[in-house]
Amino acid sequence: MKSNAGTVSAYFELLPSDRRKAFETLRAMIEKAAPHAKGSMKIGFPSWEANGPLFALASRQFGMELYVAEADLVAKRKKTLGDAEIGTTCIRFKRIEDLNLAIVEALMVEAADRRKGGPTAPRA
């Protein structure tokens, strides 16, 4: 759901409780993996930036989405992310339990580590 909410927390408050819990889990993982990233609302969705876009979350009519700006890292872990539909930078899922959270966390850490070095950080 694209929103006019002014903050990430305000966006979460508009969600049904199951999605709010899922997004709170993912936000905690993002903040742990990328404490240097700045969270804000971008084009109606919660987003985190560190030397450019890094992560975003979206609640859609038929599920939830986690966006990871490092497409090659998403592709590398595609088969191990869990019961999710994987796009270039998008991980679509119906329930948080559908995700392999250990793999999602590793993906977030690696993506965040790349952004610590700035836009010219080496790519794996």
N, C-alpha and C positions, 0 to 999 in steps of 0.2 A: 504494500500500500504506500503510494507516494503520499507524503504528508506535508502540512504546513507547520508542523511542530518546530519550535525554535531550538530545541536541544535534543540530544540523544535520549536523555531520560524521559523527556516529554513524549517522544516517539514511542518509547517502550510502554509508557502508561496507556497508550491508546490500543495496545495489542491485547488479544485474549490471553488469559493467564498461561496457557501452555506455551504459546509463542513467546510471551514475555520471559518465562523461565529459560527457554532455549536461547534467546538473544542475550539474556543476562549471563548465561554460561559462556557464550561465545565472546561477549564483551570482556569478561574477566580473563579469558584466554588471550585475547588480543592485547589487553593492557599488560599482562604478564610478559608476553612475547615481545611487545614493542612499547616499552614504557616511554620511549622517546617520540612516539607518534601522537599527533594531535587529533582528538576526536571532535567532530562537528557534524552538522547537517549539511549535506551537499545534494543538490537537485532532489530534495525531498526524502533522502535516506541517510541513516547513520553511516558515517564514513570516517576513516582514520588515514592521516597523511604523514609521511616522513620522506622528505625529498620527492614529493609527488604522491599521487594516490597509492594506497597500500591495501586497505581492506574496506569493505562496505557490507552492510546487511540490508536485506529487503524482505518484507512480508508481502507475499503475493496471494492472489485469490486461491490458488491450489497448492501453496506450500511456502517454504522459506528459502532464502538464497544467501549464501556467503560468497562474496567476491574477493579474490586474491589477485592483485595486480601482476604478480609474477607468473605468467601463463605457463612457462616451462616447468615450474615447480608443481603446478596443478597437474599437468600432463604426466609428470614423473610418478605421481602418487595416485593416478586415476583409478587403478584397479584395487587399491587398498583403502580408499576413503570411506567405504561402507555402501549402504543401500541408498545411493544418490545418483542423480543424473548430472553428469559432468560436462560442462561446456569449456570454452577456451580459458576463461578466468572465473567461471561461475560454478558453484557447487549447490545444486538444488536438492532439497530434502523435505520430507513431510513432518518428521519428528526428530528431535535431537538424538534419540536412541538409534536412529538409522545411521548415524555417523560413527566412524571409528575415531573417537576424540583424541586418542594418542597420536594417530597419524595427522589429524587436523592440527594438533598442537605443534608437531614437528614441522609441518608445512608453514605455519605461522612464524615459528622461530626462524626458520631459514629465510623466509621472505623478509622479515624484519631485520635480520642480520645484514642482508644485502643493502638495505636502505640506511644503515648507520654510516656507511662510507660515502653516501651521496649518490647523485645520479650516475656517476661513472664507476660505481662499484662493480667488480668483476662478476660476470654471469657464469653459473655452473654449466 
